Structures are given as C-alpha cells and as structure tokens.
C-alpha cells in the first residue's frame, strides 16, 4: 500500500477542452495532496502512479479477483471501497472528501447490475443517493478529480446522466458492455493538449477484454480526446457492427472539478502511452513524490 506523503504540493488542473474545437478553458490552481484508487478486476490504472512514483491510498473494490494478476489477494487490502464512499471521520467529514483525486478501475464492485460471477445485485453504490450526492459534491463543489475506466461508467451515468451517450439502454446498468474484445483501435488524437504531449495525431489502443463499454456520443460540453471506429455487438449477440468515431477517452468540467472517462483499460496500453495521457490530462500529478515509499511491483504493460 502507498501511504500518502506529508509534504503538500500544488498543481494546475486542466479543465475539459470545449467539445468540437481546440480552444482550452483556463487552467485553475488546485491542491493535490491525497489520491485514492479503487481496485477493480479488469484494470490497473495505478500502474501509472506506481511508475511515476506518485503516492496513493488503495481501496479494495474487487467483485471477484484481479483478472490481470491472479496472485493478488483482496483480503490483503485493509480498506474497502465501502469505506471510501460511505464512511465518515469523527468530525463527520466524509472519507471521500479527504482526497483530491479518486481513480476507479473497471471491475470495481457496486457499480453495475449483477455480479458477473453470480446473480447477486451489484448496484450498492450507484443506487445509493448518499454516494451519488457525495461524488457530485466531491467534484462539483470541492473541485476534485474523478477518473473512471470502462465498466465503472455507471458511476458517471448515475451522477451526470447527460454526459455520455452509451450504446444500449442508458437506463439499465451494464447495458453498454457490448464491445468486441481483442481488437486494436486506431484512435484519432483530438485537440492540441494530447497531440503536443504524444507528438502524434493517432494512437493504437488495445481492448484486451470483451464486453467493454461502448460510447456512441457525448454531451455538448464534453471534450473527446481520443476517438475511433469500433466493433460492437448491437444486440449483445453474435452479430457485429461498427460505430464510427466512437469517443474512447473523454473529459468534462463538472462545477469546479474534472471527470475523465476511458472506455479502454489503462493497464492494457503501453506504459509510455498511458502515462503520457494521464500526466497530460491531469497536469501536475507529481512524479517522484513517493520515491522512497514504493512497496509494489508494476505489472508489465501489454
């Protein structure tokens, strides 16, 4: 586990680019001392944080197990996702509000319909008005950052339902999980922010698992950073269709804060690609702020 360092830092947070254009909103100064990561069965976004030696606090959110690393024992993680979203300290402050940024991995529990390995409900967080209110206030009122990947999209849909236009039934949990796995998508890099950082106008994204969440469009104030033509199963069956120019990586300003969503898994990409994208979108993530505290190995990037 990565303890949070005591030293404070400050950074400039890039708010979302205006949709459909290259004009950037103003940068706003934000304190960025504490980061929380909710683990998930299918992604490992904290691989970037580990490589960049950025401290974070881990919360166990597995539904079953870490599919990308069967050696991980969820029982070895003391703090649970339930604590992050629901707990309060002695002063009545929500535990969520003690963080400046929260990363939620694909395959984190409480954010879907049914457990994929059973028939139990798995919607505890997205149906809880307290969780929804806390997440909204965390971003909008406190100006914090929320980063969500793939299956965890239902959290964004519960809090900001007009931001993503998803394949399938927007009103049903997990309904957008229609993407064909094992495909590489030639993504167009949109906007100067990422083009300058990547020094490229395109990027190859790996969709390593099937049934990933497909986005058909976005709201008018959502910035698309990466898009591409993707194969998906429109009725959930064997037939395959193509959605042209599907938004693959987006962000939007919500109140004073920022939300970032990727339909791909960060850990499935090359280290160089995923690291550069995150460091560009959340400018000022402080590489090296945990150089003497690392106690985990970084899984090999695909």
Secondary structure, DSSP 8 states (H G I E B T S, - for coil): -----SS--EEEE---B-TTS--B---EEEE---EEEE--SS--THHHHHHTT---EEEB-BSS--TT-TT--GGG--SBHHHHHH-B-TTS-BGGGG-SEEEE-TTBTTSSSB-TTSSSB--TTTT-HHHHHHHHIIIIIT--EEEEEGGGHHHHHHH-TTSEEESS-TTSTTTTEEE-SSEEEEEEE-SHHHHHHHTSSEEEEEE-SSSEE-EEEE-TT-EEEEEEEEEE-TTSSS--EEEEEEEEEEEEEETTEEEEEESS-GGGS-HHHHHHHHHHHTTT--TTTTTTT--S------
